[in-house]
Amino acid sequence: MLNSEQHNAYQLTDYWVWLDRPLLNSTPRFTGSVLCFQIGQADVAWQRFAREHTIQQAAIITADNPMSKRCSPEENKQAQQQLTHYLEQQQAWAYASQHVAQRGDWPDEIGWMILGISLEEATALAKRLGQAAIVWLNRETITLHWCIESSKN
């Protein structure tokens, strides 16, 4: 269970995505393109990108620090390698992401923005990785989607 402070930490994070760092060589590369997402904020650059490339939805997922418990860099690296391997097997169109706490009170996390994945698939993947939440993007909104029960106490 997550408490209200942990809830707020997810909300107060910048989710950076580099569109020039695709997972697979077959994924389009957009040189110099960087997006920064914030939960609950409309993002014109994302809306334009999604519209131009006929993307209906995407999810930002990490394997770092499952259930908001700090892990060693080695543990996080191993978990990220497993996530990357899974996405490669699925031939997912994904771009590298970095998640930066605005208050600087949590280590940066790395992950992937996965294009075209359904909410159900993204939630199942996050649960498999032990993650509490994902960032869910459709063409209009950027929301935090919880994958576990949470406590606001």
C-alpha positions as CSV (number, residue, x, y, z in Angstrom):
1,M,0.0,0.0,0.0
2,L,1.2,3.5,-0.8
3,N,0.5,6.5,1.4
4,S,-0.5,10.0,0.4
5,E,3.2,11.2,0.4
6,Q,4.1,8.5,-2.1
7,H,1.0,9.4,-4.2
8,N,2.2,13.0,-4.3
9,A,5.7,12.0,-5.3
10,Y,4.4,10.4,-8.5
11,Q,2.4,13.5,-9.3
12,L,5.5,15.7,-8.7
13,T,7.7,13.9,-11.2
14,D,8.8,15.0,-14.7
15,Y,8.7,12.2,-17.2
16,W,11.2,12.9,-20.0
17,V,11.1,10.9,-23.3
18,W,13.8,11.0,-26.0
19,L,12.3,10.3,-29.4
20,D,15.8,9.9,-30.8
21,R,16.4,6.9,-28.6
22,P,14.2,4.1,-29.9
23,L,14.2,0.6,-28.6
24,L,14.4,-1.1,-31.9
25,N,16.1,-0.1,-35.2
26,S,12.7,-0.5,-37.0
27,T,11.1,2.2,-34.7
28,P,11.1,5.7,-36.3
29,R,13.9,8.0,-34.9
30,F,13.0,11.6,-34.4
31,T,16.3,13.4,-34.1
32,G,16.5,16.0,-31.4
33,S,13.0,15.5,-30.2
34,V,12.4,15.4,-26.4
35,L,9.0,15.4,-24.6
36,C,8.5,16.2,-21.0
37,F,5.2,15.0,-19.4
38,Q,3.6,16.0,-16.1
39,I,0.6,14.2,-14.7
40,G,-2.6,16.1,-15.3
41,Q,-1.0,18.6,-17.7
42,A,-2.0,18.8,-21.3
43,D,1.0,18.5,-23.6
44,V,0.7,20.1,-27.0
45,A,3.9,18.5,-28.4
46,W,2.6,15.1,-27.4
47,Q,-0.8,15.8,-28.9
48,R,0.8,16.9,-32.2
49,F,3.2,13.9,-32.2
50,A,0.3,11.4,-31.5
51,R,-1.9,12.9,-34.2
52,E,0.8,13.1,-36.8
53,H,1.8,9.5,-36.2
54,T,-1.7,8.1,-35.6
55,I,-0.9,7.0,-32.1
56,Q,-4.0,6.5,-29.9
57,Q,-2.3,5.8,-26.6
58,A,1.0,5.0,-24.9
59,A,2.3,4.1,-21.4
60,I,5.5,5.1,-19.6
61,I,6.8,2.2,-17.5
62,T,9.9,1.6,-15.4
63,A,11.2,-1.5,-13.7
64,D,13.2,0.6,-11.2
65,N,12.4,0.5,-7.5
66,P,9.4,-1.8,-7.4
67,M,6.5,-0.8,-5.1
68,S,8.4,2.5,-4.4
69,K,11.1,0.8,-2.4
70,R,14.6,2.0,-3.2
71,C,16.7,-0.7,-4.8
72,S,20.4,-0.8,-5.5
73,P,21.6,0.5,-8.8
74,E,22.6,-3.1,-9.7
75,E,19.1,-4.4,-8.9
76,N,17.5,-1.7,-10.9
77,K,19.9,-2.3,-13.9
78,Q,18.9,-6.0,-13.8
79,A,15.2,-5.2,-13.7
80,Q,15.6,-2.7,-16.6
81,Q,17.4,-5.3,-18.7
82,Q,14.5,-7.7,-18.1
83,L,12.0,-5.1,-19.2
84,T,14.0,-4.1,-22.2
85,H,14.4,-7.8,-23.3
86,Y,10.6,-8.3,-22.9
87,L,9.9,-5.2,-25.1
88,E,12.4,-6.4,-27.7
89,Q,10.7,-9.8,-27.8
90,Q,7.4,-8.1,-28.3
91,Q,8.9,-5.8,-31.0
92,A,7.4,-2.9,-29.1
93,W,7.7,0.6,-30.5
94,A,9.3,2.3,-27.4
95,Y,11.4,5.3,-26.6
96,A,13.8,5.8,-23.7
97,S,12.4,7.7,-20.7
98,Q,13.8,9.2,-17.5
99,H,11.7,10.1,-14.5
100,V,12.9,13.0,-12.4
101,A,11.5,13.9,-9.0
102,Q,10.8,17.7,-9.0
103,R,11.8,17.9,-5.4
104,G,15.0,15.9,-5.9
105,D,14.1,13.6,-3.1
106,W,14.0,10.4,-5.1
107,P,16.6,8.9,-7.5
108,D,16.0,9.3,-11.2
109,E,14.5,6.3,-12.8
110,I,14.7,5.1,-16.4
111,G,12.1,3.3,-18.4
112,W,10.3,3.3,-21.7
113,M,7.4,5.1,-23.4
114,I,5.6,2.2,-25.2
115,L,3.5,3.4,-28.1
116,G,0.2,1.7,-28.9
117,I,0.1,-0.6,-25.9
118,S,-3.4,-1.0,-24.3
119,L,-4.1,0.0,-20.8
120,E,-4.8,-3.6,-19.9
121,E,-1.4,-4.8,-21.3
122,A,0.5,-1.9,-19.7
123,T,-1.1,-2.6,-16.3
124,A,-0.4,-6.3,-16.6
125,L,3.3,-5.6,-17.5
126,A,3.7,-3.1,-14.6
127,K,2.2,-5.6,-12.2
128,R,4.6,-8.2,-13.4
129,L,7.4,-5.8,-12.7
130,G,6.1,-5.0,-9.2
131,Q,5.3,-1.4,-10.1
132,A,2.7,0.6,-8.3
133,A,1.7,2.8,-11.2
134,I,2.2,3.8,-14.8
135,V,1.9,7.0,-16.7
136,W,-1.0,6.6,-19.2
137,L,-1.2,8.8,-22.3
138,N,-4.0,9.1,-24.7
139,R,-4.3,11.9,-27.3
140,E,-5.8,14.3,-24.8
141,T,-4.7,13.4,-21.3
142,I,-1.7,12.3,-19.3
143,T,-2.8,10.5,-16.1
144,L,-1.3,8.3,-13.4
145,H,-2.9,4.8,-13.5
146,W,-2.5,2.8,-10.3
147,C,-1.7,-0.9,-10.7
148,I,-2.2,-1.7,-7.0
149,E,-4.5,-0.8,-4.1
150,S,-3.4,2.3,-2.4
151,S,-4.0,4.0,0.9
152,K,-4.3,7.8,1.2
153,N,-3.6,7.8,4.9
